[in-house]
Amino acid sequence: MTRTATVRTEVADPELVAACVQPDNTTEMTTEVADGSAVVTRIEREDTAGLQSTVDDYVVNLTVAAEVAETARTAAAVADRHTTHQS
């Protein structure tokens, strides 16, 4: 029997975050952007322990990707303000 988990996470830049986590997906994982505001990943594994381990790893990767995307967005906004004030 296959075990499944679906992780839906609302983030500011779901396309970027999804693109960041997808390279780490295994063949049992799919990631997509839903409703233009969320990253949704479905994970399937044959056993509960494997599912838990994969979900744990994914959540760490997702957290890092979301934090990096937010940091980049903040830095870009600061740079834009700095450039605008110098013009």
Biopython code that builds the backbone (N, CA, C, O; Angstrom):
import numpy as np
from Bio.PDB.StructureBuilder import StructureBuilder

atoms = [
    (1, "MET", "N", (0.837, -1.181, 0.000)),
    (1, "MET", "CA", (0.000, 0.000, 0.000)),
    (1, "MET", "C", (0.884, 1.246, 0.000)),
    (1, "MET", "O", (1.822, 1.345, 0.790)),
    (2, "THR", "N", (0.588, 2.176, -0.870)),
    (2, "THR", "CA", (1.365, 3.402, -0.989)),
    (2, "THR", "C", (0.883, 4.436, 0.028)),
    (2, "THR", "O", (-0.317, 4.627, 0.222)),
    (3, "ARG", "N", (1.833, 5.091, 0.666)),
    (3, "ARG", "CA", (1.520, 6.207, 1.584)),
    (3, "ARG", "C", (1.752, 7.497, 0.816)),
    (3, "ARG", "O", (2.685, 7.589, 0.019)),
    (4, "THR", "N", (0.900, 8.503, 1.056)),
    (4, "THR", "CA", (1.063, 9.787, 0.376)),
    (4, "THR", "C", (0.948, 10.935, 1.368)),
    (4, "THR", "O", (0.275, 10.845, 2.394)),
    (5, "ALA", "N", (1.629, 12.005, 1.019)),
    (5, "ALA", "CA", (1.516, 13.261, 1.769)),
    (5, "ALA", "C", (1.491, 14.384, 0.749)),
    (5, "ALA", "O", (2.199, 14.344, -0.257)),
    (6, "THR", "N", (0.673, 15.379, 1.020)),
    (6, "THR", "CA", (0.640, 16.575, 0.189)),
    (6, "THR", "C", (0.968, 17.760, 1.082)),
    (6, "THR", "O", (0.319, 17.989, 2.103)),
    (7, "VAL", "N", (1.983, 18.505, 0.679)),
    (7, "VAL", "CA", (2.420, 19.680, 1.435)),
    (7, "VAL", "C", (2.087, 20.905, 0.587)),
    (7, "VAL", "O", (2.588, 21.058, -0.527)),
    (8, "ARG", "N", (1.237, 21.773, 1.128)),
    (8, "ARG", "CA", (0.851, 23.021, 0.447)),
    (8, "ARG", "C", (1.376, 24.172, 1.281)),
    (8, "ARG", "O", (1.084, 24.272, 2.472)),
    (9, "THR", "N", (2.159, 25.046, 0.646)),
    (9, "THR", "CA", (2.788, 26.153, 1.360)),
    (9, "THR", "C", (2.563, 27.450, 0.605)),
    (9, "THR", "O", (2.940, 27.574, -0.561)),
    (10, "GLU", "N", (1.947, 28.414, 1.271)),
    (10, "GLU", "CA", (1.750, 29.748, 0.694)),
    (10, "GLU", "C", (3.071, 30.515, 0.840)),
    (10, "GLU", "O", (3.611, 30.633, 1.939)),
    (11, "VAL", "N", (3.575, 31.026, -0.269)),
    (11, "VAL", "CA", (4.824, 31.797, -0.263)),
    (11, "VAL", "C", (4.672, 33.004, -1.167)),
    (11, "VAL", "O", (3.784, 33.044, -2.019)),
    (12, "ALA", "N", (5.541, 33.992, -0.981)),
    (12, "ALA", "CA", (5.466, 35.233, -1.751)),
    (12, "ALA", "C", (5.799, 35.020, -3.231)),
    (12, "ALA", "O", (5.214, 35.682, -4.088)),
    (13, "ASP", "N", (6.713, 34.122, -3.544)),
    (13, "ASP", "CA", (7.131, 33.887, -4.924)),
    (13, "ASP", "C", (7.105, 32.384, -5.203)),
    (13, "ASP", "O", (8.156, 31.746, -5.253)),
    (14, "PRO", "N", (5.913, 31.818, -5.383)),
    (14, "PRO", "CA", (5.803, 30.370, -5.502)),
    (14, "PRO", "C", (6.526, 29.774, -6.716)),
    (14, "PRO", "O", (7.028, 28.652, -6.645)),
    (15, "GLU", "N", (6.581, 30.512, -7.823)),
    (15, "GLU", "CA", (7.278, 29.988, -9.001)),
    (15, "GLU", "C", (8.764, 29.785, -8.706)),
    (15, "GLU", "O", (9.341, 28.755, -9.054)),
    (16, "LEU", "N", (9.374, 30.775, -8.061)),
    (16, "LEU", "CA", (10.793, 30.685, -7.726)),
    (16, "LEU", "C", (11.046, 29.576, -6.713)),
    (16, "LEU", "O", (11.979, 28.790, -6.876)),
    (17, "VAL", "N", (10.235, 29.507, -5.681)),
    (17, "VAL", "CA", (10.424, 28.487, -4.643)),
    (17, "VAL", "C", (10.228, 27.091, -5.239)),
    (17, "VAL", "O", (11.003, 26.181, -4.944)),
    (18, "ALA", "N", (9.217, 26.918, -6.062)),
    (18, "ALA", "CA", (8.996, 25.612, -6.702)),
    (18, "ALA", "C", (10.197, 25.226, -7.572)),
    (18, "ALA", "O", (10.640, 24.077, -7.556)),
    (19, "ALA", "N", (10.713, 26.187, -8.322)),
    (19, "ALA", "CA", (11.878, 25.914, -9.170)),
    (19, "ALA", "C", (13.098, 25.536, -8.338)),
    (19, "ALA", "O", (13.936, 24.754, -8.786)),
    (20, "CYS", "N", (13.201, 26.081, -7.141)),
    (20, "CYS", "CA", (14.334, 25.775, -6.269)),
    (20, "CYS", "C", (14.247, 24.375, -5.662)),
    (20, "CYS", "O", (15.273, 23.713, -5.502)),
    (21, "VAL", "N", (13.054, 23.919, -5.324)),
    (21, "VAL", "CA", (12.939, 22.612, -4.670)),
    (21, "VAL", "C", (12.822, 21.455, -5.657)),
    (21, "VAL", "O", (13.170, 20.325, -5.316)),
    (22, "GLN", "N", (12.347, 21.711, -6.857)),
    (22, "GLN", "CA", (12.131, 20.624, -7.823)),
    (22, "GLN", "C", (13.368, 19.799, -8.150)),
    (22, "GLN", "O", (13.236, 18.585, -8.304)),
    (23, "PRO", "N", (14.558, 20.375, -8.264)),
    (23, "PRO", "CA", (15.721, 19.535, -8.583)),
    (23, "PRO", "C", (16.009, 18.455, -7.533)),
    (23, "PRO", "O", (16.638, 17.445, -7.849)),
    (24, "ASP", "N", (15.561, 18.653, -6.306)),
    (24, "ASP", "CA", (15.778, 17.657, -5.258)),
    (24, "ASP", "C", (14.673, 16.614, -5.180)),
    (24, "ASP", "O", (14.767, 15.671, -4.395)),
    (25, "ASN", "N", (13.622, 16.772, -5.990)),
    (25, "ASN", "CA", (12.534, 15.800, -5.966)),
    (25, "ASN", "C", (13.016, 14.431, -6.416)),
    (25, "ASN", "O", (13.831, 14.308, -7.331)),
    (26, "THR", "N", (12.494, 13.404, -5.753)),
    (26, "THR", "CA", (12.736, 12.038, -6.199)),
    (26, "THR", "C", (11.659, 11.681, -7.214)),
    (26, "THR", "O", (10.774, 12.489, -7.492)),
    (27, "THR", "N", (11.728, 10.489, -7.763)),
    (27, "THR", "CA", (10.725, 10.067, -8.742)),
    (27, "THR", "C", (9.343, 9.928, -8.111)),
    (27, "THR", "O", (8.340, 9.898, -8.825)),
    (28, "GLU", "N", (9.277, 9.842, -6.787)),
    (28, "GLU", "CA", (7.992, 9.710, -6.093)),
    (28, "GLU", "C", (7.396, 11.054, -5.698)),
    (28, "GLU", "O", (6.437, 11.098, -4.927)),
    (29, "MET", "N", (7.947, 12.151, -6.212)),
    (29, "MET", "CA", (7.509, 13.491, -5.808)),
    (29, "MET", "C", (7.128, 14.325, -7.027)),
    (29, "MET", "O", (7.760, 14.232, -8.079)),
    (30, "THR", "N", (6.083, 15.144, -6.869)),
    (30, "THR", "CA", (5.724, 16.133, -7.880)),
    (30, "THR", "C", (5.509, 17.470, -7.179)),
    (30, "THR", "O", (4.931, 17.530, -6.093)),
    (31, "THR", "N", (5.978, 18.528, -7.809)),
    (31, "THR", "CA", (5.826, 19.876, -7.258)),
    (31, "THR", "C", (5.208, 20.761, -8.321)),
    (31, "THR", "O", (5.592, 20.718, -9.490)),
    (32, "GLU", "N", (4.240, 21.569, -7.895)),
    (32, "GLU", "CA", (3.603, 22.513, -8.808)),
    (32, "GLU", "C", (3.207, 23.769, -8.049)),
    (32, "GLU", "O", (3.188, 23.798, -6.818)),
    (33, "VAL", "N", (2.890, 24.805, -8.816)),
    (33, "VAL", "CA", (2.365, 26.040, -8.237)),
    (33, "VAL", "C", (0.846, 25.982, -8.374)),
    (33, "VAL", "O", (0.322, 25.694, -9.450)),
    (34, "ALA", "N", (0.151, 26.256, -7.286)),
    (34, "ALA", "CA", (-1.310, 26.219, -7.292)),
    (34, "ALA", "C", (-1.870, 27.589, -6.939)),
    (34, "ALA", "O", (-1.377, 28.259, -6.032)),
    (35, "ASP", "N", (-2.884, 27.988, -7.651)),
    (35, "ASP", "CA", (-3.591, 29.239, -7.382)),
    (35, "ASP", "C", (-2.686, 30.464, -7.419)),
    (35, "ASP", "O", (-3.059, 31.514, -6.897)),
    (36, "GLY", "N", (-1.506, 30.355, -8.026)),
    (36, "GLY", "CA", (-0.591, 31.478, -8.126)),
    (36, "GLY", "C", (0.009, 31.937, -6.818)),
    (36, "GLY", "O", (0.694, 32.959, -6.778)),
    (37, "SER", "N", (-0.236, 31.193, -5.734)),
    (37, "SER", "CA", (0.255, 31.654, -4.435)),
    (37, "SER", "C", (0.849, 30.552, -3.567)),
    (37, "SER", "O", (1.351, 30.830, -2.478)),
    (38, "ALA", "N", (0.801, 29.310, -4.029)),
    (38, "ALA", "CA", (1.251, 28.216, -3.171)),
    (38, "ALA", "C", (2.103, 27.220, -3.945)),
    (38, "ALA", "O", (1.900, 26.993, -5.138)),
    (39, "VAL", "N", (3.050, 26.638, -3.244)),
    (39, "VAL", "CA", (3.819, 25.513, -3.755)),
    (39, "VAL", "C", (3.161, 24.263, -3.184)),
    (39, "VAL", "O", (2.973, 24.151, -1.972)),
    (40, "VAL", "N", (2.814, 23.329, -4.059)),
    (40, "VAL", "CA", (2.170, 22.094, -3.626)),
    (40, "VAL", "C", (3.027, 20.919, -4.087)),
    (40, "VAL", "O", (3.303, 20.757, -5.275)),
    (41, "THR", "N", (3.435, 20.115, -3.127)),
    (41, "THR", "CA", (4.242, 18.938, -3.442)),
    (41, "THR", "C", (3.537, 17.696, -2.918)),
    (41, "THR", "O", (3.109, 17.644, -1.765)),
    (42, "ARG", "N", (3.425, 16.710, -3.778)),
    (42, "ARG", "CA", (2.836, 15.421, -3.408)),
    (42, "ARG", "C", (3.961, 14.398, -3.365)),
    (42, "ARG", "O", (4.766, 14.287, -4.290)),
    (43, "ILE", "N", (3.992, 13.664, -2.275)),
    (43, "ILE", "CA", (5.049, 12.674, -2.049)),
    (43, "ILE", "C", (4.388, 11.314, -1.846)),
    (43, "ILE", "O", (3.448, 11.189, -1.061)),
    (44, "GLU", "N", (4.873, 10.308, -2.541)),
    (44, "GLU", "CA", (4.396, 8.937, -2.385)),
    (44, "GLU", "C", (5.566, 8.048, -1.993)),
    (44, "GLU", "O", (6.645, 8.132, -2.580)),
    (45, "ARG", "N", (5.351, 7.208, -1.012)),
    (45, "ARG", "CA", (6.371, 6.234, -0.602)),
    (45, "ARG", "C", (5.675, 4.939, -0.221)),
    (45, "ARG", "O", (4.489, 4.934, 0.106)),
    (46, "GLU", "N", (6.405, 3.865, -0.263)),
    (46, "GLU", "CA", (5.841, 2.550, 0.047)),
    (46, "GLU", "C", (5.656, 2.315, 1.544)),
    (46, "GLU", "O", (4.823, 1.503, 1.946)),
    (47, "ASP", "N", (6.422, 3.018, 2.365)),
    (47, "ASP", "CA", (6.299, 2.792, 3.807)),
    (47, "ASP", "C", (6.243, 4.124, 4.551)),
    (47, "ASP", "O", (6.703, 5.153, 4.055)),
    (48, "THR", "N", (5.680, 4.081, 5.732)),
    (48, "THR", "CA", (5.475, 5.291, 6.529)),
    (48, "THR", "C", (6.796, 5.939, 6.930)),
    (48, "THR", "O", (6.915, 7.164, 6.890)),
    (49, "ALA", "N", (7.783, 5.144, 7.313)),
    (49, "ALA", "CA", (9.076, 5.699, 7.720)),
    (49, "ALA", "C", (9.739, 6.437, 6.559)),
    (49, "ALA", "O", (10.294, 7.520, 6.745)),
    (50, "GLY", "N", (9.681, 5.858, 5.372)),
    (50, "GLY", "CA", (10.246, 6.513, 4.194)),
    (50, "GLY", "C", (9.513, 7.795, 3.858)),
    (50, "GLY", "O", (10.135, 8.786, 3.474)),
    (51, "LEU", "N", (8.187, 7.786, 4.001)),
    (51, "LEU", "CA", (7.393, 8.986, 3.750)),
    (51, "LEU", "C", (7.773, 10.075, 4.741)),
    (51, "LEU", "O", (7.970, 11.227, 4.353)),
    (52, "GLN", "N", (7.876, 9.723, 6.008)),
    (52, "GLN", "CA", (8.230, 10.710, 7.026)),
    (52, "GLN", "C", (9.607, 11.304, 6.761)),
    (52, "GLN", "O", (9.792, 12.515, 6.879)),
    (53, "SER", "N", (10.556, 10.482, 6.411)),
    (53, "SER", "CA", (11.909, 10.958, 6.127)),
    (53, "SER", "C", (11.926, 11.895, 4.920)),
    (53, "SER", "O", (12.583, 12.935, 4.947)),
    (54, "THR", "N", (11.208, 11.528, 3.869)),
    (54, "THR", "CA", (11.159, 12.352, 2.668)),
    (54, "THR", "C", (10.468, 13.680, 2.942)),
    (54, "THR", "O", (10.925, 14.725, 2.480)),
    (55, "VAL", "N", (9.371, 13.645, 3.688)),
    (55, "VAL", "CA", (8.669, 14.886, 4.028)),
    (55, "VAL", "C", (9.572, 15.779, 4.871)),
    (55, "VAL", "O", (9.640, 16.985, 4.635)),
    (56, "ASP", "N", (10.260, 15.206, 5.843)),
    (56, "ASP", "CA", (11.181, 15.996, 6.672)),
    (56, "ASP", "C", (12.242, 16.678, 5.814)),
    (56, "ASP", "O", (12.491, 17.873, 5.971)),
    (57, "ASP", "N", (12.864, 15.933, 4.915)),
    (57, "ASP", "CA", (13.888, 16.505, 4.031)),
    (57, "ASP", "C", (13.296, 17.598, 3.147)),
    (57, "ASP", "O", (13.901, 18.654, 2.963)),
    (58, "TYR", "N", (12.122, 17.339, 2.608)),
    (58, "TYR", "CA", (11.474, 18.313, 1.740)),
    (58, "TYR", "C", (11.162, 19.608, 2.478)),
    (58, "TYR", "O", (11.394, 20.694, 1.946)),
    (59, "VAL", "N", (10.644, 19.507, 3.686)),
    (59, "VAL", "CA", (10.290, 20.707, 4.451)),
    (59, "VAL", "C", (11.531, 21.551, 4.735)),
    (59, "VAL", "O", (11.465, 22.779, 4.690)),
    (60, "VAL", "N", (12.646, 20.914, 5.023)),
    (60, "VAL", "CA", (13.892, 21.662, 5.219)),
    (60, "VAL", "C", (14.267, 22.387, 3.930)),
    (60, "VAL", "O", (14.579, 23.578, 3.960)),
    (61, "ASN", "N", (14.241, 21.681, 2.796)),
    (61, "ASN", "CA", (14.573, 22.300, 1.508)),
    (61, "ASN", "C", (13.610, 23.439, 1.180)),
    (61, "ASN", "O", (14.032, 24.496, 0.710)),
    (62, "LEU", "N", (12.338, 23.229, 1.423)),
    (62, "LEU", "CA", (11.326, 24.249, 1.160)),
    (62, "LEU", "C", (11.557, 25.484, 2.019)),
    (62, "LEU", "O", (11.466, 26.609, 1.530)),
    (63, "THR", "N", (11.850, 25.280, 3.282)),
    (63, "THR", "CA", (12.099, 26.397, 4.197)),
    (63, "THR", "C", (13.288, 27.224, 3.736)),
    (63, "THR", "O", (13.222, 28.454, 3.717)),
    (64, "VAL", "N", (14.364, 26.564, 3.367)),
    (64, "VAL", "CA", (15.552, 27.278, 2.896)),
    (64, "VAL", "C", (15.239, 28.034, 1.604)),
    (64, "VAL", "O", (15.618, 29.196, 1.461)),
    (65, "ALA", "N", (14.555, 27.388, 0.669)),
    (65, "ALA", "CA", (14.211, 28.043, -0.605)),
    (65, "ALA", "C", (13.340, 29.270, -0.371)),
    (65, "ALA", "O", (13.566, 30.313, -0.985)),
    (66, "ALA", "N", (12.352, 29.162, 0.505)),
    (66, "ALA", "CA", (11.467, 30.297, 0.787)),
    (66, "ALA", "C", (12.233, 31.431, 1.455)),
    (66, "ALA", "O", (11.995, 32.599, 1.148)),
    (67, "GLU", "N", (13.149, 31.105, 2.366)),
    (67, "GLU", "CA", (13.937, 32.138, 3.039)),
    (67, "GLU", "C", (14.887, 32.829, 2.067)),
    (67, "GLU", "O", (15.045, 34.049, 2.119)),
    (68, "VAL", "N", (15.516, 32.070, 1.189)),
    (68, "VAL", "CA", (16.422, 32.666, 0.199)),
    (68, "VAL", "C", (15.637, 33.555, -0.763)),
    (68, "VAL", "O", (16.088, 34.652, -1.092)),
    (69, "ALA", "N", (14.477, 33.100, -1.214)),
    (69, "ALA", "CA", (13.654, 33.907, -2.111)),
    (69, "ALA", "C", (13.229, 35.207, -1.428)),
    (69, "ALA", "O", (13.245, 36.267, -2.055)),
    (70, "GLU", "N", (12.852, 35.136, -0.164)),
    (70, "GLU", "CA", (12.446, 36.340, 0.568)),
    (70, "GLU", "C", (13.622, 37.289, 0.752)),
    (70, "GLU", "O", (13.464, 38.503, 0.615)),
    (71, "THR", "N", (14.795, 36.755, 1.059)),
    (71, "THR", "CA", (15.994, 37.581, 1.221)),
    (71, "THR", "C", (16.346, 38.267, -0.099)),
    (71, "THR", "O", (16.689, 39.449, -0.114)),
    (72, "ALA", "N", (16.261, 37.529, -1.200)),
    (72, "ALA", "CA", (16.549, 38.111, -2.517)),
    (72, "ALA", "C", (15.537, 39.203, -2.862)),
    (72, "ALA", "O", (15.903, 40.249, -3.397)),
    (73, "ARG", "N", (14.280, 38.957, -2.556)),
    (73, "ARG", "CA", (13.239, 39.956, -2.833)),
    (73, "ARG", "C", (13.461, 41.214, -2.011)),
    (73, "ARG", "O", (13.300, 42.322, -2.523)),
    (74, "THR", "N", (13.824, 41.061, -0.761)),
    (74, "THR", "CA", (14.086, 42.204, 0.119)),
    (74, "THR", "C", (15.313, 42.979, -0.369)),
    (74, "THR", "O", (15.301, 44.209, -0.411)),
    (75, "ALA", "N", (16.363, 42.256, -0.733)),
    (75, "ALA", "CA", (17.582, 42.908, -1.223)),
    (75, "ALA", "C", (17.312, 43.673, -2.517)),
    (75, "ALA", "O", (17.842, 44.767, -2.713)),
    (76, "ALA", "N", (16.498, 43.110, -3.393)),
    (76, "ALA", "CA", (16.163, 43.791, -4.646)),
    (76, "ALA", "C", (15.367, 45.059, -4.371)),
    (76, "ALA", "O", (15.576, 46.083, -5.021)),
    (77, "ALA", "N", (14.454, 44.990, -3.406)),
    (77, "ALA", "CA", (13.661, 46.179, -3.062)),
    (77, "ALA", "C", (14.550, 47.271, -2.489)),
    (77, "ALA", "O", (14.372, 48.446, -2.813)),
    (78, "VAL", "N", (15.500, 46.902, -1.645)),
    (78, "VAL", "CA", (16.433, 47.879, -1.072)),
    (78, "VAL", "C", (17.289, 48.486, -2.177)),
    (78, "VAL", "O", (17.502, 49.698, -2.204)),
    (79, "ALA", "N", (17.778, 47.653, -3.086)),
    (79, "ALA", "CA", (18.598, 48.157, -4.196)),
    (79, "ALA", "C", (17.791, 49.105, -5.075)),
    (79, "ALA", "O", (18.306, 50.132, -5.517)),
    (80, "ASP", "N", (16.525, 48.765, -5.332)),
    (80, "ASP", "CA", (15.672, 49.650, -6.132)),
    (80, "ASP", "C", (15.480, 50.996, -5.451)),
    (80, "ASP", "O", (15.535, 52.037, -6.107)),
    (81, "ARG", "N", (15.258, 50.985, -4.161)),
    (81, "ARG", "CA", (15.084, 52.255, -3.413)),
    (81, "ARG", "C", (16.374, 53.065, -3.447)),
    (81, "ARG", "O", (16.347, 54.285, -3.614)),
    (82, "HIS", "N", (17.484, 52.392, -3.290)),
    (82, "HIS", "CA", (18.780, 53.054, -3.300)),
    (82, "HIS", "C", (19.039, 53.694, -4.665)),
    (82, "HIS", "O", (19.486, 54.839, -4.734)),
    (83, "THR", "N", (18.765, 52.970, -5.742)),
    (83, "THR", "CA", (18.975, 53.453, -7.102)),
    (83, "THR", "C", (18.031, 54.628, -7.392)),
    (83, "THR", "O", (18.441, 55.618, -7.998)),
    (84, "THR", "N", (16.779, 54.518, -6.963)),
    (84, "THR", "CA", (15.803, 55.564, -7.203)),
    (84, "THR", "C", (16.209, 56.864, -6.504)),
    (84, "THR", "O", (16.050, 57.947, -7.067)),
    (85, "HIS", "N", (16.723, 56.763, -5.299)),
    (85, "HIS", "CA", (17.113, 57.946, -4.543)),
    (85, "HIS", "C", (18.393, 58.595, -5.096)),
    (85, "HIS", "O", (18.621, 59.780, -4.852)),
    (86, "GLN", "N", (19.212, 57.869, -5.815)),
    (86, "GLN", "CA", (20.423, 58.420, -6.370)),
    (86, "GLN", "C", (20.188, 59.108, -7.712)),
    (86, "GLN", "O", (21.028, 59.884, -8.166)),
    (87, "SER", "N", (19.052, 58.828, -8.349)),
    (87, "SER", "CA", (18.797, 59.392, -9.679)),
    (87, "SER", "C", (18.553, 60.870, -9.633)),
    (87, "SER", "O", (18.324, 61.490, -10.672)),
]
sb = StructureBuilder()
sb.init_structure("model")
sb.init_model(0)
sb.init_chain("A")
sb.init_seg("    ")
for serial, (resi, resn, name, xyz) in enumerate(atoms, 1):
    if name == "N":
        sb.init_residue(resn, " ", resi, " ")
    sb.init_atom(name, np.array(xyz, "f"), 0.0, 1.0, " ", f" {name:<3s}", serial, name[0])
structure = sb.get_structure()
